[in-house]
């Protein structure tokens, strides 16, 4: 099968950045890694604050390309946002909502939360709003949510990026197939309380992936005083009404913990993630169970979550349908495991930043591995790997997966490590600091 499309940017004569040599280590890692805030929580909190009835704040918000794109989109629609306590990876936002205004163009980059959460908000503005993004963003599925917005009363010109949307949008009930992304549902729910009739979303089709992300959306809406009924399977009802202003503190991004915790398994060391929440709607919490199944000792300690490896990685058979963002890290571990692995339930990740199934198989095999594509995932049989260039296809999780493999395989060079800025802009520095503990 052909390699997936690379979305590295314009095809002009820009010099390619140098490859990043993934550090290989021979000693166990022993590190504490503090993670910045969750992208998923950050972008939902920012959007709800922009739709709220009064000013609010979002503290310890993630600073990353995806979050910056959300901030720019909301500002262009009329939201007042003031930053403070800025660091390389976090920022506090004071947010003053204003009447939404259109007549603007919004760049979604490659951010699924921006391309799918902001259009329903734009339909509340009085004049048309146009959307476009990175070259590969034009390949990402948008049809279901744009069709749903039409059915709810908005005017939409286009079925994929670029498109233009304008209101009014009265709301009501809509049926859509959200099997390609849970963001199709979340995008409608987040803005639904501001629709005159609210919104009822019925899913019809194969199972919705990444259901924890919808649970996160529902939880955050209820925290903001929005009435949501999700008692019927595959049906979500949001009543019209005000969205309460909130002061939100963003919890650490648990999915971004994956490569760091994986390092404990690969090296036979220990990694602690401070601030791991006791209760969370983040799908990344499933790492506790997945890494244990692959041979780690996983413990909650006063400092947070501690993962310790033996240096031996066990193969697994896992369905990652609800936590598909973890697939690249689990695939990287599987390529280093002592036995075969099978990852299933993730057919929808062919429509993520790149076709992640093909990309992972292509790049693992490029290093001498044995990764085979299935209809809904990967079969990986361990083989000795050797160094080489690991392409990322402008996908941040491909880059971090390569870093995990590079721990045990000298000579791995990661193409475009800067793509990690999508959700973890300080990844290379954090990785180096973690490995500095090996001496």
N, C-alpha and C positions, 0 to 999 in steps of 0.2 A: 504494500500500500504506500502511496506517496506520502512524503512527509507533510505535516500540517503547515498551514500558511503562517508565515512570519509577519508580525505586525510591528516591525521595528521602526516604522515611520515612513517619511517620504522616500521616494526612490532616487532622490537627487544625489549629487556627489559629496555627501557628508562622509568624513572618515569614520570607519568603524571604531568604537572604543576598544581598548586592549582587553583581552580576555583576563578574567580574574582567576589566579591560581588557587584552587580550593585547597586549604591546608590539610595535609595528612598528619595524623598523630600516632604515636606509639605508646603513649602513656595515658592512663585513665583521666578523663575530665573530672574536675571537682570544682563546681562553680554554682554561684547564685546569679540568676539572670532575671532582671527586672524588665517586664514587658510594658510597652505603651498601651494605651487604651484600645478597646475593641473597635474596629472599623464599623462593624454591623450596628453596635450600640450608638457609636458616634453619629453616623449618618441618619439613623432614625431619630435620635434625640434632637439633632439640629433641625430636621424637617418639622418635627412636631412643635418645636419652639417657634419656628417661623409661622406656624398656623395657629398658635395659641392666642388666647384672648387678652394677654398681658405680657409684659417683659419677663424673661426667665434667663437661666444660665445653664451652660453645659461645661463642666469642669473636668480637667484631665482628658479633654477630647484628643483624639489621635490627630497628629499632623502627618499627612501622607498625601500622595497625589489624589487618591479617591476622595479623601476628606476635603482637600483644597477645591476639588471640582464641585463638591456639594456646596461649600461655602460660596463659591463664585456664582453658582446657579441661583441660590436663594437671594444673594445680594442683587443679582440682576433683576429678580422679580420684585424687589422693593424692600426686602428685609434689612434692617439695620443691625450690624454685627460688629462688636468691638472686642478686640483680643487683649489679653494680659497674661502674665506669668508664662511667657512663651519659652519653650526649649526646642531642641532639635526634633523631638518626637511628640510633644504634647503642648496644649494651649488651653486656656480658660476663655470661654466666650460669654459675653453679655449680649443678649439677643432681644431686640425690640421689634415685634411684628408690626407691619403696616399693611394697608390695602395692597393686594397683589396687582402688579401692573405688567402688561405684556409689551409687545413691540420690540422684543429683544431676541438675540440668538444665544443659545446655550451650548457649550462644549461639554460633552459627557465623557470625553477621553475614552477609556476602556472600562469605565466604572459601571457595573451592572446596577448598583443602587441609584446612581444618578440617572441612567437612561430609562429606568423603570419606575422609580419613585417620584421623580420630578414632573413627568408629563401630566399625571392627574392633578397636581398642584397648579401647573401652568394652565389647565383648563378652567381654573377659577379666576384667571386674570381676564381683563376686559378686552384685550386685543391679542392677535396671534403671537405665538412663540415658536421659534424654529429650533430644531435640535440637530446636531451632527457630532461626530467624534472621530476617533482614530480609524485608520483604514480597516482594521479587523473588527471594530465595533459595528461596522455596516453589515457584517456577516452574522452578528449575534441575534438570536430570535427576539423579535419585538411584536410580531403579528398578533398574538393573543391579547396582549394588554391594549394595543392600539384598537383592535376590533372591539374590545370591551368598552373603551372610552367612547367610541362611536355609538355603541348600543345604549350607553348611558346619557347620550345627548350632545357630546362634544363633536366638533368638526375636526377631522384629522385628514391631512393630505399626505399620504404615503403609508406604506406597510412595514418599512424598516428605515433605519437611518440612511439619509437625512429625511426628516418629516417636519411638518408644521401642525400645531394644534391650537385650537381656540375654543372658548366657551361661548355661551354659558353651558354648564353641565348640571342638569337637575338631579342626576343620580337615579337610584331605583335598584332593580334586580338585573343581574347579568349572569350568563353562563359562559365559561371559557375553559379551555384546556390548558392547565398550568403545569403539565408534565415535564416541560422543558426547564422550568425554573419556578421556585417558590416566590421569587420576587414579583411575579405577575400578580399574585394574590396580595402580598404585602403592600405593593404600590397603591392598589385600590383601597385597601383598608386604612392606610395612613391618612389619606385625604378624605375618606368617606364621610366623616362627621361634619365636614364643611359643605357637603353636597346638600341641596335643599331637601331631598328625600332620603338622605343617608345612602347606604349601599348594602346590597346583599350579593355576595359572590358565591356562585355555585361552580365547583370544579367538575368537569366531565371529561374523563380520559384515563390514561394510565396513572398510577399513583404519583402524587406530587412529591418531588424530591426535597430534601433539606427541610423537613417539617419543623425542626427546632427553630428555624428562622421565622416561620409564621408564628410559632408560640412566643417568640421574643416580641414580635410586632404586637400581638394581642396583649401581652403582659404590659408593654410600655403604653399602649393606648389606655388600658384600664388604670394605670398609674396616673395618667393625665385626665382621668375622670370621664373617659369615653365609654359608653355602654356597648359592649361587644358580646354577641351570643355565638359561641362556637360549639354548642352542644350536639348539633347534627353533623355527622361525618361529611367532610368535604363541602360544608356550607358555613359561611361566616357572615354575620349580620352586624352592621355598624349603624347605630341610631344617630340621626342628625343632632347636633348640639355643639356647645362650646368645647374647646380643648383647653384644659387648665394649664396655666403657666407653671413651670417646674424649675427646681434647681437640681440638676442631674449631675452625679459624679460617675464617670465612665469607668467600668471595671476593666481589668487587663484583657487583652485579646488572647483567648485560650487557643484558638486555631494557630496563631503565630507562635505558640509555645512548641508546636510539633517538632520542628527541626532541632531545637535546643534539647528537648527531652530525648529525642532520638539519638542525640550524641552520647547520652549516658549508656544506651544499649550498645551502640557500636564500639565504644571505647572501654566498656566495663567500668564506667565511672559513675558519678553522682551529679545530678543537676537539680537545683531547687528553684521553683518559680514562686516568688512571694505574692501574697494577696490572692491566691487561688480561692474563689468564692465557695462558701459552703453550699449555696444554692444558686443556680444560674440557668438561664434558657439558652446559653451558648452551646452549640453543637460540639465545640472543641473539648468540652468536659468528657466526651467519650474517649479521649486519649487515655484516661486512667485505666479503662478496661482493655483497650486495644494494645497498649504497651505491655500490660501485664500478660496478655495472651501471647505476646512475642518474646516473653522471657524476663521482663523487668520486675523488680520489686517496687511497688507503688504505694506510697504512704502519705497520709495527711499529717503534717507536723505543724507546730506552732508558727513556723515561718511561712508555711504555704504548702505546696505539693512537692514531694521529693521522689525522684525516680532514680533507681540504681540498677545498673546492668551488670552482667557477668562477663561481657565480651562476646557472648554467643547469642545470636538472634534466631528465634524460632520462626519457621514458616507458619502461616495462618490461612484459614479460609474465612473470609469476612464479607458481609454485605454492608457496604458503605453508603447506601442510598440516602440516608438521612444526614450523613456527615461527609459528603463527597469532597469537600474542600481538603480533607485529610488524605485523599488518595495519593497525591504525589509523594508525601513523606512515607506513607505505608508502603508504597511501591519501591521507594529507595531502600527501605529496610529489608523488604522482601528480596531485593537483588543481592543483599549481603547475608541473607539467612542461611541456615544449615539445611533447610528442607524447602520443598516447593510451597508456593502460596497461590491462592486464587482470590481475586478481588471482584466482587459482583455488585450489581445494583446501581451502576454509575454511568449508564449509557448517556445520560443528559450532560455529562461533562465534555462531550464532544462539542458542545456549544458554549463552552466557557471562554476564557481569554484566548485559548487556542483549543484545538481538538486534543484534550489532555490524554486521552487513551492512546491515540496514535503517537503523540509527542513522547510520552513516557516509553512506549515500546521502542520507538525509533532510537532514542538516545541511550537507553539501557543497552540495547543491542549494539549500538555504535561502540560501546566500551567492551564488547565481547560477551554481553549477557544473553540470556534466553528469556525474552518477554514476548508473549503472544497475545494478540488482541482477541477478545471475544465480543459477542454482541453487546454485552453490558459491562465489560471490564477487562481484566488482564489475568493471564496465567503466567507466573514467573517461576522459573526453575533456576536455582543458583548455579553459577558458573564462575570461574576465576575472571575477574575484571582487570582491565588495564587502563592506563591513562589515555586521555584524548579530550577533544573539545566536546562539551555538553551544551547543545543549543537550547535556548530558553523560549524562543517564539514570543518575546515580549510578555511572558507569563511569570509573575513573581514566584509562584509556587514551584515552577520548574527550576528556577534558580536555587531556591532553598533545598529542593530535593537533590540537586547536584552537589551542594555543599555537604549534605549528609553522606553521599556516596564517597566524596573526596576524602572524608575522614579516614577511610580504610583503603583507598586506592590512590597511590601516589600518581601525580601527573594529570589529574582532572583539571581542566580549564573551563571556567564557566563563561559562556558568552553573555554579555550584557547583564552583569550583576546589578546594575543600576535599576533594572526593572523591579527590584524589590521595593523601590520607593512607593509603589502602588499602595502598600499597606504597612511596610516596615522600613522606613527610609534609612535607619541606622543599622541595617542588618549586618553589613560587612564589618563595621566597627564592633558591634555586639558579639559577632562570631569570633573575631580576633581576641576580644577581651575574655570570652569564655575559655578559649583554647590557651590563653596565656597562663591559665591555672595549671596546665600540664607540665610546665617547666621547660 
